[in-house]
């Protein structure tokens, strides 16, 4: 018997989508500028910069499943995930500003510690919002197509946010007039407030209901860590579709995180214009804004999983073609970047629409109450992929001989040819290989529309 879907209101779809102004901004801007800020403004060695970003992201991996389970408990005790989301939305702008407020002249080691501590706090605030936010579609939408609609418009806003922050962040930074501290401070202030505002608006879409008749008992932090990780391992063990989807998304996060972290370096050392990073993002996201709704049409016609495969192949081929930057750097690169943007739109919207299906499928088989755990594990996997992207880039930079510089470095500073080649490969061949590998677990994803919209 096929279940009847309840149509979502436009207000619900819009308020949920606005949250991606925050999630897209936070996923984009630090990934784009943080390693570059450390190496080229604070004088931190490339490998140390990679360690800073990786440690902060590892912290995310540690706390995301805990926050997911706490979110499930909050839903049971208070009838809503909203309070946790509000706390994250209000705290993030403060810590985000601190991350990019290292005083001029701070020694490189001290600057690295400053950024690490501030970014860990920022990432924690973000997780307080992001983890329950990911769990909401399974509660807001009742069926396969309504979730596709909800997540499609979320990704439209996400894509717009990537363009806004990816192009606007460096543009705001340039308003510092050559003063690195002023430029990054202005960027962080405007971006942090905008990210927090989007998250704050979306927090109020979290439904309010009655607390559970018998809410779970409160546990100690140690017991919470133990039980929450056990719960995370349990959902991975019991849900084969989730394992396949999560591994695919993690690998693709690694590929896109690597390209994101490398974009500033490509602009500066391959295209010889720091401002070119803005054009790279316009080329990437402009087409994606147009194409994102079309992936929803594709999903309805041939299924989300088949559309996901097509989007991934398109992105991988576009990335591979950019290996020609090794021999002929130039404005031609914006064309394959645009093709990658079209693929990226599907690589974001389709798995996000597939995740609520996985959660719904699990709830039917194993009972309600694990959406937050799924959300926590998903966020941890996404964070791991993006973190490893920055790590891989920092390793390539270090191995290829990249020379870090401070804001006071000479304007004529240059890089060895090996470092420039490493940057080009990090933006083309390496992510293309990772995307190809990601198709292996994706082929093992078995859920289809008929498995979701069935009442048993």
Phi, psi and omega in degrees: 000132181273132180287148175270125181275140175266126185290137178280146176286156178297324180297319179295316179298317183293314182294323177293317182297324182300333178301334180285349169297322177282312183293321178293320178297316182288326178290332186269304192294310176299320178297329181280316192247345191292311178297318179296320176301316181292315185280322190252356174241323183259354177073021180280137179300148185303316183293325178291320177300319178296322178296317180302309182294320182293316180299318179298321180285327175299322175302319176303315181299324180292315189269339186300314177296327177295314178297322179300314179291322176297324177295318176297320180292320178299321178298319180290322185278318186251348180084008181199151174269001191300316184303319179295320180294321178296318179299314179297318181296324182281328184276329188301314183303324182294310183288329178296318178297318179298326181302322183254028182240031178294124183300143177303142179087358178295131178304150186303318181296314179295322179297320179296318179294317179304308182297320180300309183296315182294321182286329174298317178294320178297315180296325178295314178299319179297318181296326178301330176270311191297318185296307176294330179300319179293328182284342188295322184304325179294337179266331183276323186245143188260350185210176186302306185287324178293325176292322176299317178297314181299314183283332177297314180287331173299317182287332173301313179292320178302316180295318176299320180295320178299317177295314183299312184277325180292322178268320184286327180300304176300327178295318176296320178301322182291342178290351176291352176063038180091349177271107186298318181298311181296319182295313181290326179295315178298315179302313183293324180295308182294314182294318181298316179295319180294316178300312180298322181295316178299318179294320182296315179299315185288335180302330184280358175277345179300122184293150176250130180223191180276140175300158177294149181300322178230082180298150181296150180290149178286140180247162173291166180300315181297315179296324178297314178301313183296311183291325182289322177289326174297320178294320178297315177297323181295316180292328176293320182289321188272343182242097178298320177300324179292318178301313182296315183292319182294316180296320176300312183293323178297313180296320180288330173296323176299314181295312182289325177296322177297315180291322180297312181294333182273350186300317179298322180290321176298315180299314186284314192255342178258313179268353175061037175203113179300329180288346181295341179299328177296316180292326176300318181287324176297318179295325181287313192266334178306305177297325181297324179299323181284322189278332186309310178299333180292330177294330174295322177295316178302317181299320180288331183279312188238358180103146182297319186293323178289320176299322179298318178298314181298315180299319181294317179296318179300314180297314182298317179294321178296317179297317182299322182296336183282003174298340177296348175301336178300326186248332186218068177296141180175182185292346178302337185298338182293334179292306177295331175297321178296320177295320176299323179297321178296318177292320181299323179302317178288325180293341176265309187290320187287312177295328177293328176281337179281329182300313177299329175296319178298316181296317179296318179298318179294320181298323179291328182272321190238002178099158181287170170101009181243012183298319179296323178295316174301316180298319179295316179293323178296312179298320178298318179294316178298315180297319179300315180300311180296321180295316180295332175300312178295324179295313180300318179299314182297325178293316179299317179299315181295314182294324183276359173090027180297137182256115178289155180217159176257174180298338181271002182295159181295143181298334183270013181301144182227172180241151175294156182301327180296323180291320178296320178295319178299320178297315181296318180293326178293341182259357187223280188297313185297310178296328178296319178296318181295320178298318179299319179295324183295339180290341180293305177294330180297326179295342182266001177282120191252349184291139176230171183305320181295336179281340186265309187270053178231132175265127180244000000 
